[in-house]
């Protein structure tokens, strides 16, 4: 056979392989043949991931062989870098959005020739686009955990309120009907736990949500480089971040009629579990734990409130996706495996195993009969996130920004400018 025919045959074979993978990814098939065992690291509980893989492999001739290693979130980065230095790293990792910038240089991006940007956007929710880069696809989405509003039905009934608020401006009247404050400004029952940081569960995510809803992406990509835009006006009269923080801090100011929270109160999640907090902003993944911690709590879930003038609904979401590790000696097998795990059938199985809504548009379009799960589905569709350079460092930056405003040490604009500079310093290190 001539060299020309050999080359032509090889190219043809490559396109067949790509075609099979694409069919598996977008038509929901199981893929063909057992691939080499691959090692995947992640922070998802091992019991949940093993249950998922077992359901994927159930009653199927083609089995996915995955050695999953659960890592503690606080030590993942250090152990991952050390393992790579020793040549003993995993073949793939489950990459959350707040580790994209930190580990992007260690990831092998999936070329757009193998999976087009158009096909990716058609398959997955909008927040998944955080995984798109100029070089290719950083990760194939597996999981989305949206922020929702849990609300105490008994408190709302007692206040003769038929439903939870759908817009943020409704919270001012909500406080007057629900929050109980004595003459010494001690809070008994509270409508909402806004205005502080240390005793507000998911405080950083809530503040991120408000800033994103106001129209500021916090970090954007400019000429392939991440830059912070926290202090920018972005076409508005005042910076959206300032508007978001002004609203958030209204509820911890004792001189305001909206006063509903202070730092002497317990952690907001615990206050909600005790039945003394009307609304709690938590993730979909918290549902079962809330039920277990207080089986008698009469509560429901709703989509987080929106800005009344907003043209687009938004919530905050924690997303995770399968990313190929550049140093893996099994890139082909790893790609086959994660492509199969990201198809329609298997994402559906992940949703059942995890209790979280699917990350794929075609599955979200089917909807859910359960009213709480239906809320999670809606929230998944409108989820957004941002390219966080260092989750713990930015948590400290957000906390300092907020507390300097609440304490009066800094004016609102000054605090935002300082936080913007500190985040940019982190981005410059990436």
C-alpha positions as CSV (number, residue, x, y, z in Angstrom):
1,X,0.0,0.0,0.0
2,X,1.4,3.4,-0.9
3,X,2.3,6.0,1.7
4,X,-0.6,8.2,0.4
5,X,-3.1,5.4,1.0
6,X,-1.7,4.7,4.4
7,X,-2.1,8.4,5.4
8,X,-5.6,8.5,3.9
9,X,-6.6,5.4,5.8
10,X,-5.2,6.8,9.1
11,X,-7.1,10.1,8.6
12,X,-10.3,8.2,7.8
13,X,-9.9,6.0,11.0
14,X,-9.4,9.1,13.1
15,X,-12.7,10.6,11.8
16,X,-14.5,7.4,12.5
17,X,-13.3,7.4,16.2
18,X,-14.3,11.1,16.6
19,X,-17.7,10.3,15.0
20,X,-18.2,7.4,17.5
21,X,-17.3,9.7,20.4
22,X,-19.5,12.5,19.2
23,X,-22.4,10.1,18.7
24,X,-21.9,8.8,22.3
25,X,-21.8,12.3,23.7
26,X,-24.8,13.8,22.0
27,X,-27.1,10.8,21.3
28,X,-26.9,9.2,24.7
29,X,-25.3,5.9,23.7
30,X,-23.1,4.0,26.0
31,X,-20.1,3.9,23.7
32,X,-18.5,0.7,22.5
33,X,-16.0,-1.6,24.1
34,X,-14.3,-1.6,27.5
35,X,-11.7,1.1,27.8
36,X,-8.5,1.0,29.9
37,X,-9.1,1.8,33.5
38,X,-8.5,5.5,34.3
39,X,-7.9,7.4,37.5
40,X,-10.1,10.4,38.4
41,X,-9.6,12.7,41.3
42,X,-12.4,14.9,42.7
43,X,-14.0,16.3,45.8
44,X,-17.3,14.6,45.2
45,X,-18.0,12.0,48.0
46,X,-16.7,8.6,46.9
47,X,-19.9,6.9,47.8
48,X,-21.9,9.1,45.5
49,X,-19.5,8.7,42.6
50,X,-19.2,4.9,42.9
51,X,-23.0,4.7,43.0
52,X,-23.0,6.7,39.8
53,X,-20.4,4.5,38.0
54,X,-22.2,1.4,39.1
55,X,-25.5,2.7,37.6
56,X,-23.6,3.6,34.3
57,X,-22.2,0.1,34.1
58,X,-25.4,-1.7,35.1
59,X,-26.6,-4.1,32.5
60,X,-24.3,-2.8,29.8
61,X,-21.7,-4.7,27.8
62,X,-19.4,-1.7,27.5
63,X,-18.2,-0.8,31.0
64,X,-16.5,2.3,32.1
65,X,-13.5,1.5,34.3
66,X,-12.8,4.4,36.7
67,X,-10.6,4.4,39.8
68,X,-12.1,7.3,41.6
69,X,-10.1,9.0,44.4
70,X,-11.9,11.4,46.7
71,X,-9.8,14.2,47.9
72,X,-10.5,16.7,50.7
73,X,-11.3,20.1,49.2
74,X,-8.8,21.9,51.4
75,X,-5.9,19.7,50.2
76,X,-6.8,19.0,46.6
77,X,-4.6,21.6,45.0
78,X,-1.5,20.7,47.0
79,X,-1.8,17.0,46.5
80,X,-2.6,17.4,42.8
81,X,0.5,19.5,42.2
82,X,2.7,17.2,44.3
83,X,1.4,14.1,42.4
84,X,2.1,15.7,39.0
85,X,5.6,16.5,40.1
86,X,6.2,12.9,41.0
87,X,4.7,11.7,37.7
88,X,1.9,10.0,39.6
89,X,-1.1,12.3,38.9
90,X,-4.6,11.2,37.8
91,X,-5.8,10.8,34.2
92,X,-8.6,13.3,34.8
93,X,-10.0,15.5,37.5
94,X,-13.4,16.9,38.4
95,X,-12.7,20.6,37.9
96,X,-15.0,23.1,39.7
97,X,-15.3,26.6,38.3
98,X,-13.2,28.1,41.2
99,X,-10.2,25.9,40.2
100,X,-10.2,26.6,36.4
101,X,-7.6,29.4,36.5
102,X,-5.4,27.6,39.0
103,X,-5.2,24.4,37.1
104,X,-5.8,25.3,33.5
105,X,-2.1,25.0,32.6
106,X,-2.2,21.3,33.7
107,X,-5.2,20.5,31.6
108,X,-5.3,19.1,28.1
109,X,-8.1,21.0,26.3
110,X,-10.4,19.1,24.0
111,X,-9.9,20.5,20.5
112,X,-12.9,22.2,18.9
113,X,-12.2,19.9,16.0
114,X,-13.3,17.0,18.2
115,X,-16.2,18.8,19.8
116,X,-17.3,22.1,18.4
117,X,-18.1,25.2,20.4
118,X,-21.6,25.2,18.8
119,X,-22.2,21.6,19.8
120,X,-21.0,22.3,23.4
121,X,-23.3,25.3,23.9
122,X,-26.2,23.4,22.5
123,X,-25.6,20.5,24.9
124,X,-24.8,22.2,28.2
125,X,-26.2,25.1,30.3
126,X,-24.7,28.6,30.0
127,X,-22.5,28.4,33.1
128,X,-20.7,25.6,31.3
129,X,-19.1,28.2,29.0
130,X,-16.7,29.0,31.8
131,X,-14.9,25.8,30.4
132,X,-14.4,27.3,27.0
133,X,-11.0,28.7,26.1
134,X,-9.3,29.8,22.9
135,X,-7.4,26.5,22.9
136,X,-10.4,24.3,23.3
137,X,-12.8,22.8,25.9
138,X,-11.2,22.7,29.4
139,X,-13.8,20.3,30.9
140,X,-16.9,18.4,30.0
141,X,-19.7,19.3,32.5
142,X,-21.0,16.7,34.9
143,X,-22.7,18.5,37.8
144,X,-24.5,21.7,38.6
145,X,-25.4,22.7,42.2
146,X,-27.5,25.9,42.1
147,X,-28.2,28.4,44.9
148,X,-31.9,28.4,45.8
149,X,-34.1,30.1,48.4
150,X,-35.4,27.8,51.1
151,X,-38.4,29.3,52.9
152,X,-40.2,28.5,56.1
153,X,-43.9,27.9,55.3
154,X,-45.1,28.2,58.9
155,X,-43.5,31.7,59.3
156,X,-45.0,32.9,56.1
157,X,-48.4,31.5,57.0
158,X,-48.2,33.2,60.4
159,X,-47.5,36.5,58.7
160,X,-50.4,35.9,56.3
161,X,-48.1,35.8,53.4
162,X,-49.2,33.4,50.7
163,X,-45.9,33.0,48.9
164,X,-42.2,33.8,49.1
165,X,-40.7,36.9,47.5
166,X,-39.9,36.8,43.8
167,X,-38.1,40.2,43.7
168,X,-35.5,41.7,46.0
169,X,-37.4,44.9,46.6
170,X,-40.1,42.8,48.3
171,X,-37.8,42.1,51.2
172,X,-38.2,45.6,52.7
173,X,-41.9,44.9,53.4
174,X,-41.1,41.3,54.3
175,X,-39.0,42.5,57.2
176,X,-41.7,44.6,58.7
177,X,-44.1,41.7,58.7
178,X,-41.7,38.9,59.9
179,X,-38.7,40.2,61.8
180,X,-39.1,40.6,65.6
181,X,-36.8,43.2,67.3
182,X,-37.0,44.2,70.9
183,X,-36.2,47.7,72.4
184,X,-32.6,46.7,72.8
185,X,-32.3,45.8,69.1
186,X,-32.1,42.1,69.8
187,X,-33.5,40.1,67.0
188,X,-35.8,37.2,67.7
189,X,-37.4,35.9,64.5
190,X,-35.6,37.1,61.3
191,X,-36.9,37.5,57.8
192,X,-33.5,37.3,56.1
193,X,-29.8,36.9,57.1
194,X,-28.2,39.6,55.0
195,X,-25.6,42.2,56.0
196,X,-22.9,40.2,57.8
197,X,-20.4,37.6,56.7
198,X,-19.1,35.3,59.4
199,X,-22.5,34.1,60.5
200,X,-24.1,34.0,57.1
201,X,-23.8,30.6,55.4
202,X,-22.7,30.9,51.8
203,X,-22.1,34.6,52.3
204,X,-19.5,34.9,49.5
205,X,-21.8,33.1,47.1
206,X,-24.8,35.3,48.0
207,X,-22.7,38.4,47.4
208,X,-21.4,37.0,44.1
209,X,-25.0,36.3,43.2
210,X,-26.1,39.9,43.9
211,X,-23.2,41.3,41.9
212,X,-23.8,39.0,38.9
213,X,-27.5,39.8,38.9
214,X,-26.6,43.5,38.9
215,X,-24.7,43.0,35.7
216,X,-21.0,42.6,36.7
217,X,-19.2,39.3,35.8
218,X,-16.5,40.1,38.5
219,X,-13.8,38.6,36.3
220,X,-13.7,38.5,32.5
221,X,-11.2,37.3,29.8
222,X,-9.5,40.0,27.9
223,X,-7.0,38.9,25.2
224,X,-6.8,35.5,26.8
225,X,-6.0,37.0,30.2
226,X,-8.4,37.1,33.2
227,X,-8.9,40.6,34.6
228,X,-11.2,41.8,37.4
229,X,-14.0,44.3,36.6
230,X,-15.4,44.4,40.1
231,X,-15.1,48.2,40.4
232,X,-16.2,48.9,36.8
233,X,-19.5,50.7,36.0
234,X,-20.1,48.6,32.9
235,X,-22.5,51.1,31.4
236,X,-24.4,51.9,34.6
237,X,-24.5,55.1,36.5
238,X,-22.8,53.5,39.5
239,X,-20.8,50.3,39.6
240,X,-23.2,47.3,39.9
241,X,-21.0,45.8,42.7
242,X,-21.7,48.9,44.8
243,X,-25.4,48.7,44.2
244,X,-25.3,45.0,45.2
245,X,-23.4,45.6,48.4
246,X,-25.5,48.6,49.4
247,X,-28.6,46.4,49.2
248,X,-27.0,43.5,51.1
249,X,-25.8,45.7,54.0
250,X,-29.2,47.3,54.4
251,X,-30.4,44.4,56.6
252,X,-27.7,44.6,59.3
253,X,-28.0,48.4,59.9
254,X,-30.0,48.9,63.2
255,X,-31.0,52.4,62.1
256,X,-32.8,51.1,59.1
257,X,-36.4,49.7,59.0
258,X,-35.0,46.8,57.0
259,X,-32.8,45.7,60.1
260,X,-33.1,41.9,60.3
261,X,-29.7,40.4,61.1
262,X,-26.6,41.0,63.3
263,X,-23.4,39.2,64.1
264,X,-24.6,38.1,67.5
265,X,-27.0,35.6,65.9
266,X,-26.2,32.0,65.2
267,X,-25.0,30.8,61.8
268,X,-27.9,31.5,59.4
269,X,-28.3,27.8,58.4
270,X,-28.7,26.8,62.0
271,X,-31.2,29.6,62.6
272,X,-33.2,28.4,59.7
273,X,-33.1,24.8,61.0
274,X,-34.3,26.0,64.4
275,X,-37.4,27.6,62.7
276,X,-36.4,31.2,63.5
277,X,-35.3,32.4,60.0
278,X,-37.9,32.9,57.3
279,X,-35.7,32.4,54.2
280,X,-32.3,30.7,53.8
281,X,-30.1,30.9,50.7
282,X,-28.5,27.5,50.3
283,X,-27.5,25.1,47.6
284,X,-29.7,22.3,46.1
285,X,-27.2,19.8,47.6
286,X,-28.2,21.0,51.1
287,X,-31.9,19.7,50.8
288,X,-31.5,16.2,52.2
289,X,-29.3,17.4,55.1
290,X,-31.8,20.1,56.1
291,X,-34.6,17.4,56.1
292,X,-32.4,15.1,58.2
293,X,-31.3,17.7,60.7
294,X,-35.0,18.8,61.3
295,X,-37.6,16.4,60.0
296,X,-40.4,18.6,61.4
297,X,-39.3,21.8,59.6
298,X,-42.1,22.8,57.3
299,X,-40.2,24.4,54.4
300,X,-40.1,24.6,50.6
301,X,-37.7,25.8,47.9
302,X,-38.0,28.6,45.4
303,X,-35.8,30.2,42.7
304,X,-33.8,33.0,44.2
305,X,-35.4,36.5,43.9
306,X,-34.5,38.7,41.0
307,X,-34.0,42.4,40.3
308,X,-37.4,43.7,39.1
309,X,-35.8,45.6,36.2
310,X,-33.6,42.7,35.1
311,X,-34.0,41.3,31.6
312,X,-32.3,38.0,32.4
313,X,-32.8,35.7,35.4
314,X,-29.7,34.6,37.3
315,X,-28.7,32.5,40.2
316,X,-25.2,31.4,41.4
317,X,-24.2,27.8,40.6
318,X,-21.3,25.5,41.5
319,X,-20.4,23.5,38.4
320,X,-18.0,20.6,38.1
321,X,-16.7,19.0,34.9
322,X,-14.3,16.2,33.8
323,X,-10.9,17.7,32.7
324,X,-8.1,15.7,31.0
325,X,-4.8,15.9,32.8
326,X,-2.1,16.9,30.3
327,X,0.5,14.5,31.7
328,X,-1.7,11.4,31.6
329,X,-0.4,8.5,29.6
330,X,-4.0,7.4,28.9
331,X,-5.4,10.5,27.2
332,X,-7.2,8.6,24.6
333,X,-8.9,6.2,27.1
334,X,-9.6,9.1,29.4
335,X,-11.2,11.1,26.6
336,X,-13.4,8.1,25.6
337,X,-14.5,7.6,29.2
338,X,-15.4,11.2,30.1
339,X,-17.1,11.7,26.7
340,X,-19.3,8.7,27.5
341,X,-19.9,9.9,31.1
342,X,-21.1,13.3,29.8
343,X,-23.7,11.9,27.4
344,X,-27.4,12.3,27.9
345,X,-28.1,8.9,29.5
346,X,-25.3,9.0,31.9
347,X,-25.8,12.6,33.0
348,X,-29.4,11.5,33.8
349,X,-27.9,8.7,36.0
350,X,-25.7,11.2,37.7
351,X,-28.7,13.4,38.5
352,X,-30.4,10.5,40.1
353,X,-27.4,9.4,42.1
354,X,-26.5,12.9,43.3
355,X,-30.0,14.4,43.7
356,X,-28.8,17.4,41.7
357,X,-30.4,18.8,38.5
358,X,-28.8,17.8,35.2
359,X,-26.3,20.0,33.5
360,X,-27.5,19.2,30.0
361,X,-30.1,21.3,28.2
362,X,-31.9,18.3,26.7
363,X,-32.5,16.7,30.1
364,X,-33.6,20.0,31.7
365,X,-36.1,20.5,28.9
366,X,-37.9,17.3,30.1
367,X,-38.6,18.9,33.4
368,X,-39.4,17.3,36.8
369,X,-42.7,16.4,38.4
370,X,-41.5,16.9,42.0
371,X,-42.0,20.6,42.9
372,X,-38.7,21.0,44.7
373,X,-36.7,19.3,42.0
374,X,-38.5,21.4,39.5
375,X,-37.2,24.5,41.3
376,X,-33.7,23.0,41.1
377,X,-34.2,22.4,37.3
378,X,-35.2,26.0,36.7
379,X,-32.3,27.2,38.9
380,X,-29.8,25.1,36.9
381,X,-30.9,26.8,33.7
382,X,-30.2,30.3,35.0
383,X,-27.0,29.4,36.9
384,X,-23.9,31.5,36.5
385,X,-20.5,31.6,38.1
386,X,-17.2,33.5,37.8
387,X,-13.6,32.6,37.2
388,X,-12.4,32.7,40.8
389,X,-8.5,32.7,41.1
390,X,-8.4,31.4,44.6
391,X,-11.6,30.5,46.5
392,X,-10.2,30.9,50.0
393,X,-8.3,34.1,49.2
394,X,-11.2,35.7,47.5
395,X,-13.5,34.7,50.4
396,X,-11.2,36.7,52.7
397,X,-11.2,39.6,50.3
398,X,-15.0,39.6,50.1
399,X,-15.2,39.4,53.9
400,X,-12.8,42.3,54.4
401,X,-14.7,44.3,51.8
402,X,-18.0,43.8,53.5
403,X,-16.9,44.2,57.1
404,X,-15.0,47.4,56.3
405,X,-18.3,48.8,54.9
406,X,-20.5,47.6,57.8
407,X,-18.0,48.9,60.4
408,X,-17.7,52.3,58.7
409,X,-14.0,51.9,58.3
410,X,-14.3,52.4,54.5
411,X,-16.8,54.0,52.2
412,X,-18.5,51.6,49.9
413,X,-16.7,52.7,46.8
414,X,-13.3,52.6,48.6
415,X,-13.9,49.0,49.8
416,X,-14.9,47.9,46.3
417,X,-11.8,49.5,44.7
418,X,-9.5,47.8,47.3
419,X,-11.1,44.4,46.7
420,X,-10.8,44.9,42.9
421,X,-7.1,45.5,43.3
422,X,-6.6,42.5,45.6
423,X,-8.4,40.2,43.2
424,X,-6.3,41.5,40.3
425,X,-3.2,40.7,42.3
426,X,-4.4,37.1,42.6
427,X,-5.2,37.0,38.9
428,X,-1.7,38.2,38.0
429,X,-0.2,35.2,39.8
430,X,-2.1,32.8,37.6
